[in-house]
């Protein structure tokens, strides 16, 4: 009996965790930079750079930098208004994307102009910075001087609707590209998964009695 109650409690906690997670709104792009058309610079060494003339939108929860790597290093980000740090964040090494998203502390209001500074450490290989070529005055700058252009930076903030409200649209997209397309594909998978969990739980309880 105790095993059954423990299993039921564990499944209930998992269900609550999933429900709470889906109640949050996904991050969306609040402000988008120019498309990263070119590789501006690449390095295998720890490095840092700053880009001025940026606007930090209100409630920015993450900053996406156009850095590419097969196995990314640790990235630390600071956003400065003058000499004052208005927000900061970091992400651990090990990411592998065409960009890296760094969570930061959100602010209740927009701040402009700001400088976005990032530092790379714990290098695991080559990292390339992508963006748009520009003159030295507008370009991002490192300790060695102006880089060949401006890096693409995106600012992410929570959207206006939760994952729950997008469930039907997500299910519809998951059903595309199948032999028999339709929302029912995703719903069928969910029903089968729930049935499998219920059957597995029943078998565990029966075997341990």
C-alpha positions as CSV (number, residue, x, y, z in Angstrom):
1,X,0.0,0.0,0.0
2,X,2.8,2.4,0.9
3,X,4.4,1.7,-2.5
4,X,1.2,2.6,-4.3
5,X,0.9,5.9,-2.3
6,X,4.5,6.7,-3.0
7,X,4.2,6.1,-6.7
8,X,0.9,8.1,-6.9
9,X,2.6,10.9,-5.0
10,X,5.5,10.9,-7.4
11,X,3.3,10.9,-10.5
12,X,1.2,13.7,-9.0
13,X,4.4,15.9,-8.4
14,X,5.5,15.3,-12.0
15,X,2.1,16.3,-13.2
16,X,2.1,19.5,-11.1
17,X,5.6,20.3,-12.3
18,X,4.6,20.0,-15.9
19,X,1.4,22.1,-15.4
20,X,3.4,24.9,-13.7
21,X,6.0,24.9,-16.5
22,X,3.3,25.0,-19.2
23,X,1.6,27.9,-17.4
24,X,4.6,30.1,-18.1
25,X,4.9,32.1,-21.3
26,X,7.7,31.2,-23.7
27,X,10.4,33.8,-24.4
28,X,9.9,35.7,-27.6
29,X,12.2,38.2,-29.4
30,X,11.4,41.7,-28.1
31,X,14.1,43.4,-30.2
32,X,15.9,41.9,-33.1
33,X,19.1,43.1,-34.7
34,X,20.2,42.9,-38.3
35,X,20.6,39.4,-39.7
36,X,24.1,38.0,-39.1
37,X,25.3,37.9,-42.7
38,X,29.0,37.6,-42.2
39,X,31.6,36.0,-39.9
40,X,33.3,39.1,-38.5
41,X,36.0,37.4,-36.4
42,X,36.9,34.0,-35.0
43,X,39.2,33.0,-32.1
44,X,40.3,30.0,-30.0
45,X,41.4,32.1,-27.1
46,X,39.5,33.7,-24.2
47,X,38.3,37.1,-25.4
48,X,35.9,39.9,-24.6
49,X,34.2,42.6,-26.5
50,X,31.6,45.4,-26.1
51,X,29.0,46.8,-28.5
52,X,27.6,50.3,-27.9
53,X,24.4,52.0,-29.2
54,X,22.1,49.2,-28.1
55,X,18.6,49.5,-26.5
56,X,17.7,47.1,-23.7
57,X,13.9,46.5,-23.8
58,X,11.9,46.3,-20.6
59,X,11.5,42.8,-19.1
60,X,14.4,41.4,-21.1
61,X,14.9,37.9,-19.5
62,X,17.7,36.8,-21.9
63,X,20.1,38.1,-24.5
64,X,21.0,36.1,-27.6
65,X,24.4,36.7,-29.0
66,X,25.4,35.6,-32.6
67,X,28.3,33.4,-31.5
68,X,28.8,30.1,-33.2
69,X,30.8,27.1,-31.9
70,X,30.9,23.3,-32.1
71,X,31.3,23.3,-28.3
72,X,30.8,26.7,-26.8
73,X,32.8,28.3,-23.9
74,X,31.4,29.9,-20.8
75,X,29.8,33.3,-21.7
76,X,29.4,36.2,-19.2
77,X,27.3,39.2,-20.3
78,X,27.1,42.7,-18.8
79,X,24.8,45.5,-19.9
80,X,26.1,49.0,-19.0
81,X,24.5,52.4,-19.0
82,X,27.6,54.7,-18.9
83,X,29.8,53.0,-16.3
84,X,26.9,51.4,-14.4
85,X,26.0,47.8,-14.8
86,X,22.2,47.6,-15.2
87,X,22.0,43.8,-15.6
88,X,24.2,40.8,-16.1
89,X,24.1,37.0,-16.6
90,X,26.2,34.0,-17.7
91,X,25.8,30.6,-19.2
92,X,28.0,27.6,-18.7
93,X,30.3,26.1,-21.3
94,X,29.1,23.2,-23.4
95,X,26.4,24.9,-25.6
96,X,26.4,24.1,-29.3
97,X,24.3,26.4,-31.4
98,X,24.4,29.0,-34.1
99,X,23.9,31.5,-31.3
100,X,24.0,31.5,-27.5
101,X,21.2,32.7,-25.2
102,X,22.3,34.1,-21.8
103,X,19.7,34.7,-19.1
104,X,19.8,38.1,-17.4
105,X,18.0,39.9,-14.6
106,X,14.9,41.7,-16.2
107,X,14.3,45.4,-15.6
108,X,10.9,47.1,-15.3
109,X,11.8,49.7,-17.9
110,X,13.7,50.0,-21.1
111,X,17.2,51.5,-21.0
112,X,19.0,53.3,-23.8
113,X,21.7,53.7,-25.0
114,X,23.6,50.8,-23.4
115,X,26.7,48.8,-24.1
116,X,26.4,45.0,-24.2
117,X,29.7,43.4,-23.2
118,X,30.5,39.7,-23.2
119,X,33.5,37.7,-22.1
120,X,34.4,34.1,-23.2
121,X,36.3,31.7,-20.9
122,X,36.8,28.0,-20.5
123,X,37.4,27.7,-24.3
124,X,36.7,24.4,-26.0
125,X,37.6,25.3,-29.6
126,X,37.0,28.0,-32.1
127,X,34.2,30.6,-31.6
128,X,33.1,32.8,-34.4
129,X,31.2,36.1,-34.1
130,X,28.7,36.8,-36.8
131,X,27.1,40.1,-37.8
132,X,27.1,43.0,-40.2
133,X,30.3,44.8,-41.4
134,X,30.5,48.5,-40.4
135,X,33.0,51.3,-39.9
136,X,35.2,51.4,-36.8
137,X,33.0,54.0,-35.1
138,X,29.9,51.8,-35.0
139,X,31.6,48.5,-34.7
140,X,31.9,46.3,-31.6
141,X,35.2,46.7,-29.8
142,X,37.6,44.5,-28.1
143,X,40.8,45.2,-26.1
144,X,42.7,45.2,-29.3
145,X,40.4,47.8,-31.0
146,X,37.5,47.9,-33.3
147,X,36.2,44.7,-34.8
148,X,35.1,44.4,-38.5
149,X,31.5,45.2,-37.7
150,X,28.5,44.9,-35.3
151,X,27.4,41.6,-33.9
152,X,23.7,40.6,-34.1
153,X,22.0,40.8,-30.7
154,X,18.5,39.7,-29.8
155,X,16.6,40.6,-26.6
156,X,14.1,38.0,-25.4
157,X,11.1,38.6,-23.1
158,X,8.1,36.5,-22.1
159,X,5.3,36.4,-24.7
160,X,1.7,37.4,-24.0
161,X,0.4,33.8,-23.8
162,X,1.3,30.6,-22.0
163,X,2.3,27.3,-23.4
164,X,-1.2,26.0,-22.4
165,X,-2.8,28.5,-24.8
166,X,-0.5,27.4,-27.6
167,X,-1.1,23.7,-27.0
168,X,-3.5,23.3,-30.0
169,X,-1.1,25.2,-32.4
170,X,1.9,23.1,-31.2
171,X,-0.1,19.9,-31.6
172,X,-1.1,20.9,-35.1
173,X,2.5,21.6,-36.1
174,X,3.7,18.3,-34.7
175,X,1.1,16.6,-36.9
176,X,2.4,18.1,-40.1
177,X,4.6,16.1,-42.5
178,X,3.1,12.7,-41.5
179,X,1.4,10.3,-43.8
180,X,-1.9,11.2,-42.2
181,X,-1.4,14.8,-41.0
182,X,-3.5,16.3,-38.3
183,X,-3.6,17.5,-34.7
184,X,-4.8,14.0,-33.6
185,X,-1.2,12.7,-34.2
186,X,0.1,14.5,-31.2
187,X,-3.0,13.8,-29.1
188,X,-2.6,10.1,-29.9
189,X,1.0,10.1,-28.8
190,X,0.0,11.8,-25.5
191,X,-2.8,9.2,-24.9
192,X,-0.5,6.3,-25.6
193,X,2.2,7.8,-23.3
194,X,-0.3,8.2,-20.5
195,X,-1.6,4.6,-21.0
196,X,2.0,3.3,-20.9
197,X,2.7,5.2,-17.7
198,X,-0.5,3.9,-16.1
199,X,0.3,0.3,-17.2
200,X,3.9,0.5,-16.0
201,X,2.8,1.9,-12.6
202,X,0.2,-0.9,-12.2
203,X,2.8,-3.6,-13.0
204,X,5.3,-2.1,-10.5
205,X,2.7,-2.0,-7.8
206,X,1.6,-5.6,-8.5
207,X,5.1,-7.0,-8.6
208,X,6.1,-5.4,-5.3
209,X,3.1,-6.5,-3.3
